[in-house]
Amino acid sequence: MLIQESIFGNYFAYSNKNESILTHYAFNSSSSVLLQLPANFSLGPTFSEFVYQGNAAKGTQRSLTRMTAGFQFNYSFDWHTGVSGHAFFGNSQ
């Protein structure tokens, strides 16, 4: 079993002469649990969340939250060594 987690975010603060400081941030998190199958295949569920919060001019706020759930099927291939017939039909790990 392989567990993958990825988190990425940005925070911005800026201002101009006529306005107060404007800030916004974006944050993305994704998780997956993969079960190893024979021949470099893996499959499993995934979950991802994206959050955006921003302050626009004149004090109005904008925000966005998106959550997605899915299922993935992966195949990993090493271009330099390739996969032999035995490895394709058996466990190559």
C-alpha positions in Angstrom: 0.0 0.0 0.0 1.3 3.5 -0.9 0.0 6.7 0.6 0.5 9.9 -1.2 -0.1 13.4 0.2 0.5 16.7 -1.4 0.0 20.2 0.0 0.7 23.5 -1.8 -0.3 27.1 -0.9 0.4 30.7 -1.6 -0.3 33.9 0.4 -0.1 37.3 -1.2 -0.2 40.8 0.5 0.0 44.0 -1.5 -1.3 47.6 -1.5 -1.5 50.7 -3.5 -1.6 54.4 -2.5 -5.5 54.7 -2.3 -6.4 51.3 -0.7 -5.6 49.4 2.4 -3.6 46.2 2.1 -5.2 43.6 -0.1 -4.5 40.0 0.7 -5.5 36.6 -0.8 -4.4 33.0 -0.4 -4.8 29.8 -2.3 -4.3 26.3 -0.8 -4.5 22.9 -2.4 -4.4 19.5 -0.7 -4.7 16.1 -2.2 -4.5 12.6 -0.8 -4.5 9.1 -2.3 -4.2 5.6 -1.0 -2.8 3.2 -3.7 -2.8 -0.6 -3.6 0.1 -2.1 -5.5 -0.9 -4.6 -8.3 1.4 -6.8 -10.4 3.5 -5.3 -13.2 3.8 -1.7 -11.8 0.1 -1.1 -11.7 -1.7 0.5 -8.8 -5.2 1.7 -8.0 -7.1 3.4 -5.2 -9.3 6.3 -4.1 -8.2 10.0 -4.2 -9.5 13.2 -2.5 -8.6 16.8 -3.3 -9.5 20.1 -1.8 -8.8 23.6 -3.2 -9.5 26.8 -1.1 -9.2 30.4 -2.4 -9.9 33.5 -0.3 -9.3 36.9 -1.7 -10.1 40.5 -0.8 -11.0 42.6 -3.8 -11.0 46.4 -4.1 -13.6 48.3 -2.1 -13.7 45.6 0.7 -15.7 42.9 -1.1 -14.5 39.4 -0.6 -14.2 36.5 -3.0 -13.9 32.9 -2.0 -14.0 29.5 -3.6 -13.8 26.0 -2.2 -13.8 22.9 -4.4 -13.6 19.3 -3.2 -13.3 16.4 -5.5 -13.2 12.6 -4.9 -12.2 10.1 -7.4 -10.5 6.8 -8.2 -7.2 6.4 -10.0 -5.5 3.6 -11.9 -1.8 4.1 -12.4 1.0 2.4 -14.4 4.6 3.3 -13.8 7.2 2.7 -16.5 11.0 3.1 -16.4 11.9 4.2 -19.9 15.6 3.2 -19.5 15.0 -0.4 -18.4 11.6 -1.2 -19.8 9.5 -4.1 -18.6 10.2 -7.6 -19.5 7.3 -10.1 -20.2 7.9 -11.8 -16.9 7.7 -8.5 -15.0 4.6 -7.5 -16.9 2.7 -10.6 -15.9 4.3 -11.0 -12.4 5.2 -8.7 -9.6 8.2 -6.5 -10.8 8.9 -4.9 -7.4 
